[in-house]
Amino acid sequence: MASNVTQQQLEELESKHKRIAHIIAKDESWEIVLRKPTRDEYKVFRSRSRQDAQQADAQENLCRRIVVYPSREDFDRLLDDYPGICEADAVSSVLRELVGMTGDEQGK
């Protein structure tokens, strides 16, 4: 599957959301674009990720809130086919980058 998002669409999404991440599965079976979460969205995610009952859904819920391509409806259908998308290594590392946790920081 070739990329469905055009360069123009990516530029428009970046202009609108400032910081985005375009992720394509290694086998090109799916592709998504995420925007950086708001401060409140991230706080909700952190809170839910620390609660046993909600931990399993926390990252998927965050992905659903910040996906800008495809539509949320299409993203939900994509999750039906590929339920682990939001837990994939690529998505997890991109989420860390979008919220400012790049791994290059050093405490002093």
ZITA-V529375 format. One record per helix or strand. SS is the DSSP state (2 for helix, 1 for strand). FROM is the first residue (numbers start at 1). LEN is the number of residues. If there is no record, write none. Layout:
ss = <SS | SS>
from = <FROM | FROM>
len = <LEN | LEN>
//
This chain:
ss = <2 | 1 | 1 | 2 | 2 | 1 | 2 | 2 | 2>
from = <7 | 20 | 31 | 39 | 55 | 67 | 72 | 85 | 89>
len = <11 | 5 | 5 | 11 | 12 | 3 | 10 | 3 | 10>
//
